[in-house]
């Protein structure tokens, strides 16, 4: 499969220059991408609050908007009608979808933008689209057969339902490609599709920023889309983690119609070092590694990643902290593990009470001791 365009194989210097130029066109003038870390992270909770105060888009200057969608929160997302406005065509191309294909788009067209995202991408690569939406599986089977559907777009598991219903009805389908997102793609599910002659690849995106990253081979690291800048940061902060460490995915969308700068997705991932075998040169992500929003209720009070970050910022000698929540059979327990050389445990305990609003045991550990798994609040309590 050929590359989608020359942007996918450009040098790191050329990519940064292009990204800086795009940021400048959006009113963000930087000398280097490292200066992005000086800008605040915009989180979903903040965006929802801003939208309630300044509807519909929280005061963000938008252009050429022709559609509006709503996600739980509620959060309102704009959409445009220009070709491939959400940029998912790069993923469909990598999945082998193009001219001659008929795509059964089972993503929802109601409230959320997923249906529109994949329809615009399919049209952009020259495919025809059956605007199916989810549900009514028997009708999905009949339409897939009647229309000569060759490719599926939707959540990873719904294709299983369509195939099972087709078997039950004795209907042969011609689906050989699947482009999935919106949920976990388990290895056994992908293998089951492969056994039927269906190549299944997945991508990662959100309703807010559109396409973020995509597979070019089954199980390979996801390559970052050329229309975004991705950072991996410590949850609760905007501070980048070291390459390979797990952290929150923060995305800057290079979209002048809806410029979201340093948008915190709430998802955890990590950068995978090294070049891709396919020749694409952009950053690669390890896939989904959990949620960054680790707010946890302890003794009836919430402890949030932002509070842990504030605790670390209070003491210059403190490099990292991790809250471990447990239960001793009678009550919740909280141990705050702190990375630093020595230090005053009593002073740290006082800061814990002041910042986290709860008393907890303090354990000082050597730098580099705490896991680099993106967890700043680990809840070890058994539920049920």
N, C-alpha and C positions, 0 to 999 in steps of 0.2 A: 504494500500500500504506500503510495507516494505521500509526501508531506502535504499539508493543507496549503501552506504558503511559505515564503522565505523567512517570515518572522520566527518560525519554529526552529530554525537552524542558525540564527544570528549569534554573534559573539556576545559575551557578557557585557562588554563595553558598549556595543551597539544597542543592546537591549536596555541598559540603564539610560543611555542618551535618549532613546525613544520614550522611555517612561517619564523621564524628567521633562521632556518637551510636552508630553500629554498632560502632566500635572500642571505645568505652566499655563497651558491653554485652559485649565480648569481654575486658574487663579491661585495655585499653590506653587510658589517659586522656591525651589531648593537647589543648593549647589551639588548635593549628592543624596542618594537614597538613604544614607545613614541618618540624615537629618529628619527623616520621618518619625523617628523615635521621640523627637521633641514635641510632637503633636499628641493630643489626648486620644485615647481609644473611645470610640462611640459604641456603647453596648445596647442591646435590644431593649432593656428596661428603660434606659435613658431616652432612646428613640421613641418608644411608646409614650413616655411622659411628655416629651417635646411635642409630639403630634397632638396629644390631648390639649396642650396649651396653645399650639399654633397649627390648626388643621389645614390641609390634610397631611402634609409631609414634614411637619416640625420646623418650618422655616427654611428648609434646604431649597435652594434655588433650582427649579427644574425647567426643562425646555423640551419642546416637541413631544409632550405627553399626550397620548390618545386613549389610554386605558388606565384603570385603577383596580387594584386587587386588595384583598384583606386576608391577613393571617391572624391566628389566635393572638390575643393581647389586649385589644386589637392593635395590629400594626398595618398601616396602609402602604402598599408598594405601587409605584407608578410603572407604566409600561409604554413603550413607543412602538411605532409601526414601521420604522426603517428596517431594512433587511437584517435579519438575525440580530435583533436588538439585544438579546441576552447572551449571544455568542456561543450557543451550544452546537453550531454546525461543525466546529472544529472536532468535537467529540464524535458526532455522527460520521464524519469523514473517516476518522480513525477506526470506527466500528465497521467500515466498509459499506456504509449506506450512501446511496447516490442515485444517479439517473437510472431509471428502470425499476427502482424499488417502489413498493407500495407499503407505507408505514402505518401500522395500526397503533394510533396514539391513544393509549388508555389512561394517560394522566388526566387529572380533573381539569375541566374548563370552567368550573364553578368556584367563585371566590378566589382561589389560589391561581398563580400564574403558570403553574407547571405545564398545563395543556398548551397554552399559548407559546411557552418557551420552546417546547419540542416541535410544535407545528411550524413555527417560523424557521427553526433550524433545518427541518426536513425540506421545506420549500427552498431554502437557501442552497442546499446541496443537490437540488434538482429532483427530489423524490416526490411522489404523490402521497397525500395524507388522507387516511380514513379517520375522521374526528370522532373516535369511539367514546372516549371518556371511560370511567370505571363502571363495573357492574354489568348486569344482564348477560351473563356468561354464555348462555346458549345462543343469544343473538350475536355475540362477539364471534363465536365459532362460525355461524352461518355466513356472516359478513366476510370474515377472513377467507373463507372458501370461495365465495361468490366474487370477491374483488381481487383475488389473486395476491393476497397479502404476502410479502416476502420478509418484512421486518417488523419487530415489536418494539414499542417504546412504552415504558411504564415501570412500576415497582418490581423488584426482583421476583417476588413470589406470585404475583397475579398471573404471569404467563403459565405457571404450573396449573392453575385452575382452568385456564383456557385449553391447554393441551389435554388435561384429564377429561374435560367435558367433550372435547373432540373425539377422544378415544371411545367414550361412552356412546356418542352419537354415530360412531363409525365413519367419521369425516376425516379425510386426509388434508392436512394443511401444508402450505409451502413456506413456512417461516424458517429462515436459515440464519437470521441475524437478530440480536436483541440488544437494545441500548437501555440500560436500567439505571435507576437512581431512586432516592427517597426512602431507602431502607437498607438493611444489611444484606449483602449477597453472600450467602454461606457457600463454602466450597462444594458441599454435596449437591446443592441446587445447581451450581454452575456445571458440575459434572453430569448431572441428569440431563441438562440441556445439551451438553456436548454429545452425549450418547444418542441424542435424537438428531444430530447434525446441525445444532444451533450454536453459533458462536455468540457468547454473551460477554459484553464488556460493561463496566460501570463508570459513572462519573460522579462528581461531587459539586453541588451548587446550592445556593439558597435563593429564596424569593427576593431578598434584598439586593444582592449583588450579582445574581445570575451565575453563570458558569465559573467554576473555580479551578477544577483539575479533572483529569480524565486518564483512563487506562488506554494503552495502545496494544497491550497483550494481556491475556488472562492472568491475574494475580501479580502483575508488574506494578512497581510504584506508580502513583498517579502524577502525570506531568501537569504543571501549573499552566493555566490558560494565559495566552499572550495579552489579554485585555485587563489583567489584574496584577497587583503587586501583593504578594503574600509574605507575612511575617509570622514567626512562631514565638510567642511571648509567654512569660510566666503568668498563669492565671491571676487575675486581680491587679495586674500591673500592665504597663506597656513595654516592659523591658525584654528584649530578645534573649532567648536561651541559646546555648551552644548548639552547633550543628549536631543533629542526631538525638538531642534531648526532646522529650515530649513537652508540648506547651499548647497554649490556645492559638487557634488560627485567626489571625487578624488580616483583613482584606481591604485594600484600597482599590476601588473600581475605577478604571480609567474611562469613565462614561460621562461626557460633558452634559448629557441630558439629566443625569441624576448622580452627582458626584458624592459618593460616600467615601470619606477619608478615614482610614484606620477603623474599619467596622469590625467589632468583636463578634465572631460567629457563635461563640460558646462551645465550639467543638475543639477537641484535642487531636493533634497529629504531631508529626516530626518530619524534619527534612532528611531525605535519603541522599547520602553523599555519592558522588561519581556521576559519570555521564550515562545517558540512556543508550541502549544498544540500537535503537531505531534512528539515532542521529539527531534527535531533538535535544536542544541544549538548555532548556529552561529548568528551573528548580523542580525537584521531584518530592512528592509527599508520600508518607508511609500508609496513608489511609486513616480511617477513623479510629481514634484511640480512647474515646469516651467524651464526657462533657466537662467543660471548664467551669460551668456554674455549679460549684460544689457546696453551695450554701447548705448548712446542716444545723438542725435544731438540737441543742444541747441544754438539758435542764430547762426546757421551755423557752430558750433564747436562741436566735439564729446566729451562727458564726459564718462569716462570708470571706471569700478569698481576698476582697479588698481590705478587710480588717487585718488579715495576716500580712499583707503587703505593707500596711501602715505600721505594724509592729516592727517589721524588719527595717523600715525607713527611719524609725525612731532611734536606732542604735547603729552607728557607723561601722562598728566592728562585727556586726551580725550580717552574714552573707545570705542566709536562707532560713526559713522556718517551716515547720510542718505540724499541723494539729492532728492528733490521733484521738478519735472519740471511741469510747468503749462503754461497757456496762459491767458492774461488779456483782450483779445479781440483785442489787437493791436500788442502785441509782446510776445515772450516767457518770462517766469519768472522762477527764480531758487531760491529755499530756501534750505539752507543747515542746517539740524537739527543735533545738536551735543550733545552727552551725556557726561556730566561732572559735577562736583560740582563747580558751579561758573565759573571762567575763564574769560579771556579777549576777549570779543566779537570783538573788533577792531582788535586784533592780529589774531583772527581766520578768520576774513573777509579778511585780508591781505594774509593769507595763502591760502584761497580759490582762490583768484585771481592769486596767484603765481602758485599753483599746478594744479588747474582746468582750468586756462587760461581764466576764465570768472568771472565777478562780480556777486555776489549773496547775498541775504539777509541771515544773520546768526541767527539761533534761538537756544539758549542753553536750553536743557531739562535735567531733572533729570535722573541719571543712571537707567536703566531698563524700560525707557519710550518708546523707539522705538520698533516697532513690530519685533518679531523674525521670520520673514517670508522669509528670504533669500534675500530680496530686499535692495540693497544699492543705487539703482537709481530707483525711482518710477516716471513714466511718466503718469501724470493725464490728459494730453491733449486729447480732443476728436478729432477723425479723421473722416473726411468726412463732 
